[in-house]
């Protein structure tokens, strides 16, 4: 995997974690199957974190 693509993926995931932490939510099921692309072209897409089935509100965050 090209380094720039790796950086982009990690950046998008870290942004998702920032939003979760700000809202005091723990996802509890982060895995590749729960990452979704906004477009078919990976270089133009954003990566979104989905499937909040096991998510939990955590007021201690």
Secondary structure as the mmCIF struct_conf table of DSSP 4:
data_model
#
loop_
_struct_conf.conf_type_id
_struct_conf.id
_struct_conf.beg_label_comp_id
_struct_conf.beg_label_asym_id
_struct_conf.beg_label_seq_id
_struct_conf.end_label_comp_id
_struct_conf.end_label_asym_id
_struct_conf.end_label_seq_id
HELX_RH_AL_P HELX_RH_AL_P1 UNK A 3 UNK A 22
TURN_TY1_P TURN_TY1_P1 UNK A 23 UNK A 24
STRN STRN1 UNK A 25 UNK A 26
HELX_RH_3T_P HELX_RH_3T_P1 UNK A 32 UNK A 34
STRN STRN2 UNK A 35 UNK A 37
BEND BEND1 UNK A 38 UNK A 41
TURN_TY1_P TURN_TY1_P2 UNK A 42 UNK A 44
STRN STRN3 UNK A 47 UNK A 49
TURN_TY1_P TURN_TY1_P3 UNK A 53 UNK A 54
STRN STRN4 UNK A 56 UNK A 57
TURN_TY1_P TURN_TY1_P4 UNK A 59 UNK A 60
#
